[in-house]
Amino acid sequence: MATERRFQSLKEFFPYYLQEHSARGCRVLHYIGSTLVLAVIGLSVYLQNYWLLFLMPVAGYGFAWVGHFFIEKNKPA
């Protein structure tokens, strides 16, 4: 069973974060996912169709997980 790391500060966490996101492709996929989440929010408000908000996890986490599993070959936190 894997042990979960606990960080006491951002200063302690940030080097680990950078290590887990060292591949450019992974960072690009995170950027795309985050941008799509913002686009879904904007489109949802513009269209007044709040059911679209259910797409946010798919857009955000989907791209991030692809980056971690297939590019970084690590497990997303």
VOGU-3710 file (C-alpha; in Angstrom, 3 decimals, decimal comma):
1> materrfqsl> 0,000/0,000/0,000  1,427/3,379/-1,028  2,171/5,989/1,582  0,620/9,389/0,945  3,041/12,311/1,205  2,031/15,196/3,442  3,490/18,631/2,897  3,659/21,295/5,553  4,137/24,295/3,275  4,065/25,462/-0,313
11> keffpyylqe> 7,847/25,789/-0,175  8,085/22,093/0,647  5,440/21,062/-1,908  6,513/23,104/-4,939  9,685/21,129/-5,870  7,611/17,923/-5,772  4,938/19,553/-7,951  7,525/20,630/-10,522  9,006/17,126/-10,583  5,574/15,577/-11,226
21> hsargcrvlh> 4,968/18,023/-14,108  8,405/18,047/-15,722  7,315/16,958/-19,220  6,229/19,802/-21,477  3,411/17,694/-22,956  1,904/17,115/-19,538  1,950/20,832/-18,755  0,364/21,601/-22,151  -2,450/19,135/-21,462  -3,024/20,709/-18,026
31> yigstlvlav> -3,215/24,124/-19,693  -5,693/22,865/-22,302  -7,871/21,232/-19,637  -7,854/24,331/-17,428  -8,685/26,556/-20,397  -11,555/24,271/-21,384  -12,941/24,407/-17,846  -13,012/28,206/-18,044  -14,601/28,005/-21,509  -17,295/25,626/-20,228
41> iglsvylqny> -18,079/28,019/-17,375  -18,298/30,957/-19,782  -20,423/29,042/-22,292  -22,696/27,764/-19,550  -23,327/31,272/-18,257  -23,710/32,719/-21,773  -26,214/30,052/-22,830  -27,792/29,919/-19,367  -27,462/26,149/-19,600  -25,997/25,154/-16,265
51> wllflmpvag> -26,107/21,453/-17,110  -22,953/22,104/-19,133  -21,110/22,544/-15,834  -21,109/18,759/-15,508  -18,519/18,756/-18,315  -15,979/20,608/-16,160  -14,483/17,505/-14,483  -14,245/15,706/-17,826  -12,444/18,629/-19,445  -10,178/19,435/-16,528
61> ygfawvghff> -9,308/16,024/-15,145  -9,448/14,205/-18,480  -6,581/16,145/-20,012  -4,576/16,140/-16,784  -4,902/12,382/-16,341  -3,843/11,701/-19,928  -0,776/13,846/-19,280  0,112/12,001/-16,113  -0,621/8,439/-17,212  0,757/8,541/-20,766
71> ieknkpa> 3,380/11,301/-20,769  4,740/11,615/-17,222  3,960/7,964/-16,433  3,056/8,882/-12,859  -0,115/8,939/-10,804  -1,953/12,252/-10,517  -2,275/13,583/-6,990
//
